[in-house]
Amino acid sequence: MSGLDEIINIISSQQKENEQRLMSAAESRAEAIDKQARADAEKAYTDYMNRASAAIVRDHENACTSVDTAMKRRILEFKVKQIDLAVDNTVLKLVSLPTADYFAMLTRLITSRLRSGEGIVRLSSRDLERMPADFAANIKAAAAKAGGSVSVSAEPADIPDGCILQYGNISENCSFRAVLEAEREAVRDIAARELFR
């Protein structure tokens, strides 16, 4: 073998060694890149799944809270409607009482609001027409016990039921709905206890 062949063989051998070293380094680098990419992808997937799971839990809790709030609102609306219906029915029953019972109840209502001084009771036109003969005398006697006087006005009040009790410039609307509205919270509490116990 000539010197030239030997040099060519040495160069060829070194070239193969360099190629193998480069290929080995490239493969190692490719494996490292692949391993890092897989680790990054796995971390990104895990992070995404954790965020998605947290978002699903949060959305579910929000949806449950929203539904719960809506249900409570609907139940409250229903209860308020039932209480208002009970109040309406109460007013209807009071208005529908027989005349003697109606005016006895009206006497109790007026008596509970009497004070000293001169007062005037104004009834609705319907009640003026059906007022019992002893009604005016009964409330006058009650007013005298309270240290005052009261008379029934011949002029009707613009109310459907009950009365207007007037002392000077101060008028108190004692129609059944107005009395119930003035005592709204107490009436609603009682109605709620009875309806929803």
C-alpha positions in Angstrom: 0.0 0.0 0.0 1.4 3.3 -1.0 1.6 6.3 1.2 -1.2 8.0 -0.6 -3.6 5.1 0.1 -2.5 5.1 3.7 -3.3 8.8 4.0 -6.6 8.3 2.3 -7.4 5.5 4.7 -6.4 7.6 7.7 -8.6 10.5 6.5 -11.4 8.1 5.7 -11.1 6.6 9.2 -11.0 10.0 10.9 -14.0 11.1 8.8 -16.0 8.0 9.9 -15.0 8.6 13.5 -16.1 12.3 13.2 -19.3 11.3 11.4 -20.1 8.8 14.2 -19.2 11.4 16.9 -21.5 13.9 15.2 -24.3 11.4 14.7 -24.0 10.2 18.3 -24.0 13.9 19.5 -26.9 14.7 17.2 -28.8 11.6 18.5 -28.1 12.5 22.1 -29.2 16.1 21.4 -32.3 14.9 19.6 -33.1 12.6 22.5 -32.6 15.4 25.0 -34.8 17.7 22.9 -37.4 15.0 22.6 -37.3 14.3 26.3 -37.6 18.0 27.2 -40.4 18.5 24.7 -42.3 15.5 26.2 -41.7 16.8 29.7 -42.9 20.3 28.6 -45.9 18.9 26.8 -46.8 16.7 29.9 -46.4 19.7 32.2 -48.5 21.9 29.8 -51.2 19.2 29.6 -51.2 18.7 33.4 -51.4 22.5 34.0 -54.2 22.8 31.4 -56.1 19.9 33.0 -55.7 21.4 36.5 -56.9 24.8 35.3 -59.8 23.2 33.3 -60.8 21.1 36.4 -60.7 24.1 38.6 -62.8 26.1 36.1 -65.3 23.2 35.9 -65.6 23.1 39.7 -65.9 26.9 39.9 -68.5 26.9 37.1 -70.4 24.1 38.8 -70.4 25.9 42.1 -71.4 29.2 40.5 -74.2 27.4 38.6 -75.4 25.7 41.9 -75.3 29.0 43.7 -77.2 30.7 40.9 -79.8 28.0 40.8 -80.1 28.0 44.6 -80.5 31.8 44.6 -83.1 31.6 41.9 -85.0 28.8 43.8 -84.9 30.8 47.0 -86.2 33.9 45.1 -89.0 31.9 43.6 -90.0 30.4 46.9 -89.9 33.9 48.5 -92.0 35.3 45.7 -94.5 32.5 46.1 -94.6 33.0 49.9 -95.1 36.8 49.5 -97.9 36.1 46.9 -99.6 33.6 49.3 -99.3 36.1 52.2 -100.7 38.9 50.0 -103.5 36.5 49.0 -104.2 35.7 52.7 -104.4 39.5 53.4 -106.8 40.0 50.5 -108.9 37.1 51.7 -108.9 38.5 55.2 -110.1 41.9 53.9 -112.8 40.1 51.8 -113.9 38.1 54.9 -114.1 41.2 57.0 -116.1 43.1 54.4 -118.4 40.1 54.1 -119.2 39.8 57.8 -122.8 40.0 58.7 -123.8 43.6 59.5 -123.9 43.2 63.3 -120.5 41.4 63.4 -119.0 43.9 60.9 -120.0 47.0 63.0 -118.9 45.2 66.3 -115.5 44.7 64.8 -115.5 48.3 63.5 -116.4 49.5 67.0 -113.4 47.6 68.4 -111.1 49.1 65.7 -112.3 52.6 66.4 -112.1 52.1 70.2 -108.5 51.0 69.9 -107.6 54.3 68.2 -109.6 56.8 70.3 -107.9 59.6 72.1 -108.9 62.7 74.0 -110.4 65.6 72.1 -113.2 65.9 69.6 -113.1 63.3 66.8 -115.1 62.5 63.7 -115.7 59.1 62.3 -116.4 59.0 58.5 -117.7 55.7 57.1 -118.0 54.6 53.5 -121.3 55.3 51.7 -122.1 51.6 51.9 -121.5 51.5 55.6 -123.4 54.7 56.3 -126.5 53.1 54.6 -126.4 50.0 56.8 -125.1 51.4 60.0 -127.0 50.0 63.1 -128.9 52.5 65.2 -126.7 51.9 68.3 -123.3 52.2 66.5 -122.9 56.0 67.0 -124.0 55.7 70.7 -121.5 52.8 71.3 -118.5 54.8 69.9 -119.6 57.9 71.7 -119.6 56.0 75.0 -116.2 54.5 74.2 -114.8 58.0 73.4 -116.1 59.4 76.7 -114.2 56.6 78.5 -111.1 57.7 76.6 -111.6 61.3 77.7 -112.9 62.6 74.4 -115.9 62.7 72.2 -116.6 61.4 68.7 -119.4 61.7 66.3 -120.3 59.9 63.0 -120.2 62.2 60.0 -123.1 62.1 57.6 -120.6 62.8 54.8 -119.2 59.5 53.4 -115.5 58.8 53.2 -113.9 57.8 49.9 -112.9 54.3 51.2 -114.3 50.9 50.5 -114.7 49.7 54.1 -113.7 50.6 57.6 -113.6 54.3 58.5 -111.6 57.5 58.6 -111.0 58.7 62.2 -110.2 62.4 62.3 -109.1 64.6 65.1 -108.7 68.2 63.9 -106.3 68.2 61.0 -105.1 64.7 61.7 -106.8 61.9 59.8 -106.2 58.2 60.3 -107.2 55.8 57.5 -108.8 52.9 59.2 -109.9 51.0 56.1 -109.2 47.3 56.5 -106.4 47.3 53.9 -104.8 50.4 55.4 -104.8 48.9 58.9 -103.3 45.7 57.5 -100.7 47.7 55.5 -99.8 49.7 58.6 -99.2 46.5 60.4 -97.8 44.8 57.3 -94.7 43.2 58.9 -96.6 41.8 61.9 -99.5 40.6 59.6 -97.0 39.0 57.3 -95.2 37.3 60.1 -98.4 35.9 61.5 -99.6 34.8 58.0 -96.2 33.2 57.2 -96.3 31.3 60.5 -99.8 30.0 59.7 -99.2 29.3 56.0 -95.6 27.9 56.1 -95.1 26.2 59.5 
